[in-house]
C-alpha cells in the first residue's frame, strides 16, 4: 500500500502511449495543413546542459528538465533547492535557512564545487544563488561524463541568465507572512539602427524575516547583460552579476540519545543558533561571462565563452553538536542537552575561471547524417581559507533558551585549501541511421591536477590523473514522436577528507584520488498533442569513502537502482504535472561490514510530486494552483535501526493576470504547507552526526508583478 501511491504517475505514463496514438489519429485530418507554432513551454525536458543541441525533447536519450523563470515564479521557487518541490527525482539534503543549497538527485548528493554550471561553465555553488536574473533552471539527471569532467553521479544543474529580449519593463513586490519582503525590477531594451545592441538590467533587494526565530537577514542583487549583433553571423555577449547575502544559518535538530523525537513535538521555528554573539553567514561576490558566437556556414557554428567567479564567505555559527557527557558525537543527549561550539571561518575565498571553445555542426559521413560537437574546456578552481575557530563554549538545550557567554574566538583550527586545474577535450556525435533509429556517441578526456594544503602550510598533497569518460546511447522511434532508448556512460567523482567536529583525521581536508562512476539507463519517452511523458529505469554505481581508523579513505561503493516516471498534460482548463520515483539504494563492499547491504541515510524509498493548475473560464486571467509533495521513509542512522516515516505537504495558490491598456499586472498569493504538517523532511548524516531538518511551518506568500 505504501508504494501504490507513487506508482500512479508511472501507470499513467504507460497509458499515455495508447492515448497519444488515439489523439493523433482522432485529430488528424485527411490533409494536414502547414502550421507554425512559436511558444515557450514553462517546463520541458529539453535542457542545453544535456549537450544534445536542438534535438526534440522526446528524442533525447536521457532525463532532463528545463524550467523557465515564469514557471519558477508560478511555483513560488525561491532558491535552487526548491527543485525538490517540482521533480520526483530531487530531494533535500542539509538544506537550511541561511546557508547554501544542498539537494540530492536519484539519491546522490550534488557537490557544490562540481555539480553546477552557469551558462554551461563550471560554477561553485557553495553560496546562496540568486534567481532573480535567471531565465532557466536546468537539470540533467544521471552520470554526466560527456557534460562535465567532474561531477556527482546524481546529475548536473545549469543556470541560464536573462539576456536582452527587446523591450521589457517589469517590477515586482513580494511578501511573506513572517514579514519578509522583496522588491525587484527587470528592464530590457534594444537600440541602434538595426537593434544591434541589447541591454538587460536586473536588480533585487530583499529583507529576510523567515518563520524561524532569530534569523533575520538581507540580500541584494545587481546584474547587467548586454549583446552586440556585429553581423548576421556574429554575436558578442557579456554579462556580470554582483550579489550579497547575509543571514544567520539555522542548524539542524538531532536525535535525543538513541530516541528519534516526534517531529510533531518539535517547534520548527526554534533556531538553536540564537546566542547574543551569533554572527550571520555572509556570501558576497561576483560572476560574469563573455561569449562570442560565430556562424561559420549554414551547417557549422563556433562558440567561445570565458567565465570568472569570485566568492568571499564568512561562515559563522553557534553550532550544536553531539553529547560529550555520553561520549557520543552522533546525537544530542537524551535529556535534550548538547555541546555548543563557536565556529568561525572568515574570508574564505573561492575562485573559478573557465574558458571553453567548441564547434557544432552537421555532416554526411558514409551516407549517414551526423550531428557533431567538438570542444575543449580549461578550468581553474581554488579555495583559500585561513585557520578557523571551532571552540567549545558550553552546553545548550533543545528549547533554544540557554544563553552562553562568548568563548575564545581564536582561529586555530587548520582548514583545507586547494588548487585545481583541469583540461577537458570532448567530442559528441548523433548518428541518424534512418527515420526510426538514432545513436549517440560521446567521449570526454579530462586531465586533473589537484593540490591540497592545510591553511597552516602543512600536509601538502598533489594528485595528477587523466580520465577518459565514454557515453553511448541508441534510440528507436516505435511510434510517431515516441521512443525507446538505452544508454551507458561513465563519469568522474572527486572526494575530499572532511574536518571532523570530534576527533582528528590524519588527512583532514586532503583530496582523495578521483574515481569513476558508471550508469546504465533504459527508458521510454513520448510527446503528443497536449501531453508529454517518460518512464525509465536506471542503475548507478558510485565509489564511496569512509573513515577507517584515523584516515579518510576510499571504501567500497553504493548502488542506486530506480524507476522514474513523469507526465505533463493539458486537459481542458487543467494543466497537470506529475513525476515520481521508486528507489532501491544500498551500500556495498565497505570495510565496515555492518553497513553492507543497508540503505544510505537520507535517501527516500519513493517520491511523488504532483501539481495542477486550473484556469477559471468565467474570470479571464484567473487560475488556481495546488501541489502535493510526498516523500517516502528514509534512514536516519547508517545501521538502519532508526528511520523517519513518509511525509506529505500541500501547497495551494491563486494567480490573476489583470490587463490594463498596455500593462499586465500579475497578482499571486499562496499558502505553503497548508495543513501545517510537522515532519522530518530530511535526515542527512554528516561529520558522524545525525541531523534532522523539519518541514517549514505554514507560510503565506503574496506578490504583484507589473509589466509596463
ABEGO torsion letter per residue (X at the ends): XAAAAAAAAAAAAAAAAAAAAAAAAAABBABBBBBBBBBBBABBABBAAAGAEABBAAABABBBBBBBAAAAAAAGBABAAAAAAABAABBBBBBBBGBBBBBBBGGBBBBAAAABBBGGBBBBABBBBBAAABABBBBBBEBBAAABABBBAAEBBBBBBBBBAEBBBBBBBBBBAAGBBBBBBBBBBBBEAAGABBBBBBBBBBBBBBABBGABBBBBBBBBBBBBBABAABBBBBBBBBBBBBBBBBBBBBBBEABBBBAAABBAABBABABAABBBBBBBEBBBBBBBBBBABAABBBBBBBBBBBBBBBBBBBBBBEBAAAGBAABBBAAGBBBBBBBBBBGBBBBBBBBBBBBBBBBBBGGBBBBBBBBBBBBBBBBBBBBBBBBBAEBBBAAGABBBBBBBABBABBBBBBBBBBBBBBBBBBBBABAABBBBBBBBBBBBBBBBBBAAGBGBBBBBBBBBBBBBBBBBBABBGBBBBBBBBBBBBBBBBBBBABEBBAABGBBBBBBBBBBBBBBBBBBBBGBBBBBBBBBBBBBBBBBBEABBBBBEBBBBBBBBBBBBBBBEABBBBBBBBBBBBBBBGBABAAABGBBBBGBBABBBBBBBBBBBAABBGBBBBBBBBBBBBBBABAAGABBBBBBBBBBBBBBBBBBBEABBBBBBBBBBGAAGBBBBABBBBBGGBBBBBBBBBBBBBBBBBBBX
